């Protein structure tokens, strides 16, 4: 190799050659590769049969067409190599992120997944009247997890799906998606708060309150009248006074309808100045509590090891029993406990129940007690119409309507 060619190679490596000069150097290097290939082939053939192959003509071996083919083959080889490298790195990152994701969401006892599910279910039960979601979790890569489930409402004696609820987590940061079905959006969940918070119910006062029947009642009574008799409906009912939980439960004990959610007073709405009686974002609790993991009384526990690191745990237990028309204090304490849970998971509370001031609501309830001013009632349409004759009923809004599915628990 001449000194001149060595200098040109050095200039090529330093990037000091023009495009034409670079092309000439690359052609010379391709020739060197051809010579090397020829020598390798010759050495192989010499070792096997001592026959020297015919040396290809330089001009035919290094024709422009063949040179282009060699360059093209090199480019594709580089592209494939780069692609495989990127795919390998992506696979490694995916595997590592999957392991870290699983460790993050499974940490603790109960693990983060169960805690997040508990907080979401509590926020839904408090802020969304007559909505229940059974969440299932699915771990994903890149530190994310998805929890989703059908939004169910009790209409009559059956639970009907009204939409899909999805919460996506990215390292504990939640985002919420609600997909309502058939135009359902919960737009009927309007309640009216009584003006005087000092008014609480008493069974003996009902006759004195009969005078209020002379005042026309607001709501969807005419719509309710026009519904076929063989249907059941969901109704958002507002009262003209406050009830304790036990008092309100007793009011429905002998009625052929079921109360499924109770609206709790958390103070007047002063966001728009003054005290607005219309409550479009109520808080409350379902008739049957959404229990937390620490409410479970464990009666049996068994742990069996599987492999080096695996284990199978089986346990049994029961949650507190609740009387259908009683246990008001138990329900009240569970409601306040759920609010305290949301204080621990503020990000979840802000996403799932964005219009609820958890701290202010809990402070108000702890200071003033749990008083109810509305409820979600379901039952036969003709039975719901009888509420128009009840003195303490102020307003009724019709929600979901279904064909007859009612099972009278009194029979």
ROSE-93168 format. One line per field, with one value per residue (C-alpha): residue in three letters; x, y, z. Coordinates in steps of 0.02 Angstrom, whole numbers, m for minus. Each point is the difference from the previous one (the first is absolute). Layout:
! ROSE-93168
type = [ala,...]
px = [X,...]
py = [Y,...]
pz = [Z,...]
! end
This chain:
! ROSE-93168
type = [unk,unk,unk,unk,unk,unk,unk,unk,unk,unk,unk,unk,unk,unk,unk,unk,unk,unk,unk,unk,unk,unk,unk,unk,unk,unk,unk,unk,unk,unk,unk,unk,unk,unk,unk,unk,unk,unk,unk,unk,unk,unk,unk,unk,unk,unk,unk,unk,unk,unk,unk,unk,unk,unk,unk,unk,unk,unk,unk,unk,unk,unk,unk,unk,unk,unk,unk,unk,unk,unk,unk,unk,unk,unk,unk,unk,unk,unk,unk,unk,unk,unk,unk,unk,unk,unk,unk,unk,unk,unk,unk,unk,unk,unk,unk,unk,unk,unk,unk,unk,unk,unk,unk,unk,unk,unk,unk,unk,unk,unk,unk,unk,unk,unk,unk,unk,unk,unk,unk,unk,unk,unk,unk,unk,unk,unk,unk,unk,unk,unk,unk,unk,unk,unk,unk,unk,unk,unk,unk,unk,unk,unk,unk,unk,unk,unk,unk,unk,unk,unk,unk,unk,unk,unk,unk,unk,unk,unk,unk,unk,unk,unk,unk,unk,unk,unk,unk,unk,unk,unk,unk,unk,unk,unk,unk,unk,unk,unk,unk,unk,unk,unk,unk,unk,unk,unk,unk,unk,unk,unk,unk,unk,unk,unk,unk,unk,unk,unk,unk,unk,unk,unk,unk,unk,unk,unk,unk,unk,unk,unk,unk,unk,unk,unk,unk,unk,unk,unk,unk,unk,unk,unk,unk,unk,unk,unk,unk,unk,unk,unk,unk,unk,unk,unk,unk,unk,unk,unk,unk,unk,unk,unk,unk,unk,unk,unk,unk,unk,unk,unk,unk,unk,unk,unk,unk,unk,unk,unk,unk,unk,unk,unk,unk,unk,unk,unk,unk,unk,unk,unk,unk,unk,unk,unk,unk,unk,unk,unk,unk,unk,unk,unk,unk,unk,unk,unk,unk,unk,unk,unk,unk,unk,unk,unk,unk,unk,unk,unk,unk,unk,unk,unk,unk,unk,unk,unk,unk,unk,unk,unk,unk,unk,unk,unk,unk,unk,unk,unk,unk,unk,unk,unk,unk,unk,unk,unk,unk,unk,unk,unk,unk,unk,unk,unk,unk,unk,unk,unk,unk,unk,unk,unk,unk,unk,unk,unk,unk,unk,unk,unk,unk,unk,unk,unk,unk,unk,unk,unk,unk,unk,unk,unk,unk,unk,unk,unk,unk,unk,unk,unk,unk,unk,unk,unk,unk,unk,unk,unk,unk,unk,unk,unk,unk,unk,unk,unk,unk,unk,unk,unk,unk,unk,unk,unk,unk,unk,unk,unk,unk,unk,unk,unk,unk,unk,unk,unk,unk,unk,unk,unk,unk]
px = [0,75,25,m114,m143,33,m14,m163,m69,47,m83,m153,m12,21,m135,113,m39,m126,m145,86,161,m96,m87,168,70,m154,19,182,m52,m131,138,105,m147,m15,186,m15,m149,99,147,m113,m82,167,69,m152,11,188,m25,m130,58,154,m88,10,m163,m2,24,m148,31,9,m108,m139,9,m8,m122,m109,m152,89,69,m176,m60,139,m35,m187,32,107,m132,m135,116,26,m187,m40,136,m66,m179,49,94,m150,m118,117,10,m190,m23,120,m87,m171,52,81,m150,m120,98,9,m187,m48,108,m70,m185,18,97,m79,m132,m129,92,m15,m123,m124,24,m29,m153,m69,26,m81,m151,m21,12,m130,m120,12,m12,m105,m177,m54,158,102,156,84,177,118,184,119,186,88,176,90,m59,m186,m154,m182,m153,m168,m176,m182,m94,m155,m161,m137,m163,m140,69,136,166,20,159,m1,180,183,117,188,143,177,147,176,107,m148,m60,m182,m102,m186,m108,m190,m93,m188,m119,m159,18,3,103,m73,m77,m152,102,m65,m50,m70,71,m122,26,m2,130,m77,m153,15,m138,m111,m138,m118,25,m68,m178,56,95,m157,m29,150,m94,m96,159,29,143,135,74,m44,m168,m90,135,m16,m189,22,114,m85,m57,106,164,122,98,141,m49,106,m107,31,m75,m60,92,148,m7,118,49,m105,m152,6,22,m156,m100,26,m22,m182,7,10,159,183,120,170,100,m11,52,95,1,175,m53,m78,76,80,106,m111,m31,m136,m71,m62,m133,32,129,64,154,m64,97,m71,10,m85,m128,119,175,150,112,187,134,20,m187,19,3,116,m59,121,171,113,164,85,171,20,174,142,m89,m184,m140,m187,m104,m180,m103,m179,m99,m151,m44,m115,m184,m119,m185,m103,m94,122,183,2,150,100,m41,46,168,40,m41,121,131,m15,27,157,62,m19,103,143,m21,m26,51,m130,m132,38,m17,m147,m98,66,m145,9,99,45,82,m141,m135,79,24,m183,m67,108,m59,m185,m32,m70,m165,m88,m99,m27,8,0,m155,m46,m157,m160,m55,m172,83,117,m150,m63,146,m91,m121,140,20,190,31,43,61,20,107,m17,159,13,m158,m11,m132,m76,128,m63,7,m102,106,m153,m83]
py = [0,164,148,103,m124,m5,190,m6,m127,115,148,m110,m43,184,54,113,m76,60,m110,m55,m42,m94,m102,m46,m55,m106,m83,m39,m76,m105,m63,m46,m99,m90,m40,m65,m107,m69,m43,m84,m104,m46,m52,m108,m86,m23,m88,m119,m42,108,76,188,75,114,179,106,143,161,97,m130,m29,183,57,150,m113,m117,145,70,m171,m12,174,m36,m163,91,132,m132,m95,158,35,m176,11,166,m65,m155,107,113,m148,m82,157,20,m180,22,161,m83,m148,111,118,m148,m65,172,29,m166,34,176,m45,m161,79,0,m101,35,49,165,m72,m45,168,97,m106,33,188,5,m100,113,159,m67,m53,171,113,m96,m42,m179,m43,m154,m59,m168,38,m127,44,m35,31,78,43,165,23,8,m92,2,m26,m13,m64,26,142,m81,77,m87,30,m101,m164,m15,84,70,56,185,21,m46,74,m4,64,m2,16,55,m33,42,152,m34,55,m38,m41,m24,m69,15,m112,51,182,m32,130,17,168,m37,m2,168,22,147,40,59,181,m25,m125,m3,m91,m185,m126,m71,m124,103,154,m77,55,179,m3,m47,183,2,m111,153,63,m76,m125,15,m137,m131,m55,21,m102,m134,m5,m31,m150,m170,m88,m154,95,38,161,86,162,138,60,159,33,162,m37,m98,m179,m104,m162,m110,114,m2,m189,m23,110,m129,m156,m27,69,m107,85,m2,139,m33,159,143,181,71,183,74,181,126,24,173,m15,120,122,m17,m169,m99,m130,m98,m137,m67,m86,m87,m111,m148,m186,m156,m97,m147,60,m21,m86,31,m134,27,m23,m186,m114,m144,m168,m114,21,m123,31,m129,22,m38,m7,108,167,m38,m30,m28,86,m48,90,17,126,112,185,80,m40,146,6,51,135,35,14,185,32,m137,74,176,m54,m95,154,106,m137,4,189,m24,m130,127,123,m126,m20,180,m28,m137,106,149,m104,m111,131,167,104,m66,95,m150,97,127,m134,m108,149,51,m175,m28,166,m9,m186,m100,72,m57,113,m116,m177,m104,m110,m141,m103,m17,161,m2,m18,145,108,m22,107,152,m16,m8,163,m3,m33,161,m50,m154,m25,m155,m92,m169,m95,m188,m129,m91,m96,35,m127,57,m43,17,m153]
pz = [0,m56,115,m111,24,187,5,m99,124,144,m87,m31,184,49,m124,m103,m170,m126,m50,m159,93,134,m134,m80,170,34,m172,40,167,m88,m116,151,69,m168,2,177,m48,m148,111,128,m136,m74,168,33,m169,16,166,m76,m175,m28,m148,m20,m62,m146,55,m49,m113,101,m119,m3,189,39,m129,48,13,121,100,22,54,129,68,6,91,128,30,29,114,103,5,60,130,66,2,97,123,29,18,124,105,m8,56,145,56,m14,106,132,5,17,150,82,m34,79,152,21,m6,101,143,172,91,m66,m158,m91,m125,137,87,m161,m39,175,m18,m172,57,151,m104,m122,136,84,m152,m127,57,m30,m97,40,m92,23,m55,m76,m17,m142,14,m149,m52,24,181,m39,60,m55,109,m85,25,m45,83,75,64,97,m89,75,64,m131,m32,m175,m86,m47,m55,15,131,m27,107,m71,118,m45,154,112,m99,m52,m150,m16,m151,5,m150,26,m96,m89,46,188,90,174,m47,112,160,62,181,97,170,137,49,188,58,173,m67,30,m17,131,m29,107,m106,m160,29,32,m163,m99,m31,m115,m120,m56,m82,m174,m3,m131,m103,m130,71,m167,m88,133,m26,m187,22,m25,156,m35,19,139,18,90,88,79,145,100,172,79,161,65,64,102,m83,114,m18,m189,m8,106,m120,m138,104,m48,m177,m155,m61,44,48,m80,34,127,m27,150,48,m13,17,m120,m171,3,m157,m98,141,129,46,m149,43,m161,27,m166,73,157,117,92,26,m70,99,5,50,m112,127,16,14,188,29,m37,151,m48,64,m94,m78,m90,m89,m111,m79,m185,m74,64,6,m31,123,m1,134,37,131,53,101,6,m1,129,m18,m29,39,m150,95,140,55,m38,111,m87,m169,57,70,m158,m104,102,m10,m190,0,105,m124,m141,101,m12,m188,m54,m182,m20,88,m113,m159,47,101,m66,68,179,131,108,141,17,m13,135,116,m23,31,153,73,m46,m16,m146,m62,m157,m117,m148,m63,m158,5,m119,m20,m101,m83,83,171,m33,m43,179,60,m69,146,130,95,15,m186,m91,m174,m109,m156,m108,m46,m86,m47,m33,m39,147,104,176,139,149,152,111,m77]
! end
